[in-house]
Amino acid sequence: MTALLAGGAIGAALLSGRNTPFPAESSPDVRFARDMSAHHAQAVEMSVTMLKRASDPAVKLLAQDIALTQQGQIGQMSGWLMAWNRPIAGSEPPMSGMNREAMGMALSEEVKALDHLPPTVAEGRYLALLRKHHLGGVLMAKSALNTVREPQVKAFAQRVIASQTSEIRAIDALLKTRSIQPPAAAADNTDLDNMDGMNHE
C-alpha cells in the first residue's frame, strides 16, 4: 500500500503542468502498465515464498531483491495509472491475448509447489522458473519500446531490460553451481527485435 501511494505521488508530480492528453484507456502505455504489473506480481509471489524458505544465502538475497524491487515497480506503474485517471484494473484480464508461456508466466501449480518442495529442490525450481520469467519480462519490455509514447514508460522499460538481463546472468551462475542446466524457454529462441503475438500495439 505504501508503494502504491508513493507511486501515485510520484506520478502526479511528474505529470503536473502537463500540456498533452493523458494516455487513452486503449493505449500501449496503459496496457503495458497493467500487463507488466501482473507479470511482476507473479515474480514477487514466488520470491516472497523463497525468501521464507531458501537456505542458500545467495538465493535468499536474490529473492529479497526481486520482491522489493518489483513490488516497488508495481507501485510506480499503479501511480501512472492513477495520475492518468485510469483504473488500476482494466475491463479485460491483464495479459489478455498474449502468449503467457512465451512471456515466462509459470503455471499456478508450479508456483504453489515452491511452498511444499524440499528447500534445496525448491531453490533450483525457483531459479529455473525465475529465469524463464525474466526472459519473458525482457520480451515484454522490448516490445513496449516500439509502441509506448510516455517518456517515463520508455525509460522504465529500458531499466527492466537492463536489470532483468543482469539478473538472468546471476541466475545462470546460481544454476551452474547446482549443476542444473537452464531449461529451454520460449523466449530463448525468440528474436528479441521481432515480437510476434505481443498485444501492445
Secondary structure in CASP SS format (residue, H / E / C, confidence):
PFRMAT SS
TARGET T0000
AUTHOR 0000-0000-0000
METHOD secondary structure of the structure
MODEL  1
M C 1.00
T H 1.00
A H 1.00
L H 1.00
L H 1.00
A H 1.00
G H 1.00
G H 1.00
A H 1.00
I H 1.00
G H 1.00
A H 1.00
A H 1.00
L H 1.00
L H 1.00
S C 1.00
G C 1.00
R C 1.00
N C 1.00
T C 1.00
P C 1.00
F C 1.00
P C 1.00
A C 1.00
E C 1.00
S C 1.00
S C 1.00
P H 1.00
D H 1.00
V H 1.00
R H 1.00
F H 1.00
A H 1.00
R H 1.00
D H 1.00
M H 1.00
S H 1.00
A H 1.00
H H 1.00
H H 1.00
A H 1.00
Q H 1.00
A H 1.00
V H 1.00
E H 1.00
M H 1.00
S H 1.00
V H 1.00
T H 1.00
M H 1.00
L H 1.00
K H 1.00
R H 1.00
A C 1.00
S C 1.00
D C 1.00
P H 1.00
A H 1.00
V H 1.00
K H 1.00
L H 1.00
L H 1.00
A H 1.00
Q H 1.00
D H 1.00
I H 1.00
A H 1.00
L H 1.00
T H 1.00
Q H 1.00
Q H 1.00
G H 1.00
Q H 1.00
I H 1.00
G H 1.00
Q H 1.00
M H 1.00
S H 1.00
G H 1.00
W H 1.00
L H 1.00
M H 1.00
A H 1.00
W C 1.00
N C 1.00
R C 1.00
P C 1.00
I C 1.00
A C 1.00
G C 1.00
S C 1.00
E C 1.00
P C 1.00
P C 1.00
M C 1.00
S C 1.00
G C 1.00
M C 1.00
N C 1.00
R C 1.00
E C 1.00
A C 1.00
M C 1.00
G C 1.00
M C 1.00
A C 1.00
L C 1.00
S H 1.00
E H 1.00
E H 1.00
V H 1.00
K H 1.00
A H 1.00
L C 1.00
D C 1.00
H C 1.00
L C 1.00
P C 1.00
P H 1.00
T H 1.00
V H 1.00
A H 1.00
E H 1.00
G H 1.00
R H 1.00
Y H 1.00
L H 1.00
A H 1.00
L H 1.00
L H 1.00
R H 1.00
K H 1.00
H H 1.00
H H 1.00
L H 1.00
G H 1.00
G H 1.00
V H 1.00
L H 1.00
M H 1.00
A H 1.00
K H 1.00
S H 1.00
A H 1.00
L H 1.00
N C 1.00
T C 1.00
V C 1.00
R C 1.00
E C 1.00
P H 1.00
Q H 1.00
V H 1.00
K H 1.00
A H 1.00
F H 1.00
A H 1.00
Q H 1.00
R H 1.00
V H 1.00
I H 1.00
A H 1.00
S H 1.00
Q H 1.00
T H 1.00
S H 1.00
E H 1.00
I H 1.00
R H 1.00
A H 1.00
I H 1.00
D H 1.00
A H 1.00
L H 1.00
L H 1.00
K H 1.00
T H 1.00
R C 1.00
S C 1.00
I C 1.00
Q C 1.00
P C 1.00
P C 1.00
A C 1.00
A C 1.00
A H 1.00
A H 1.00
D H 1.00
N H 1.00
T C 1.00
D C 1.00
L C 1.00
D C 1.00
N C 1.00
M C 1.00
D C 1.00
G C 1.00
M C 1.00
N C 1.00
H C 1.00
E C 1.00
END
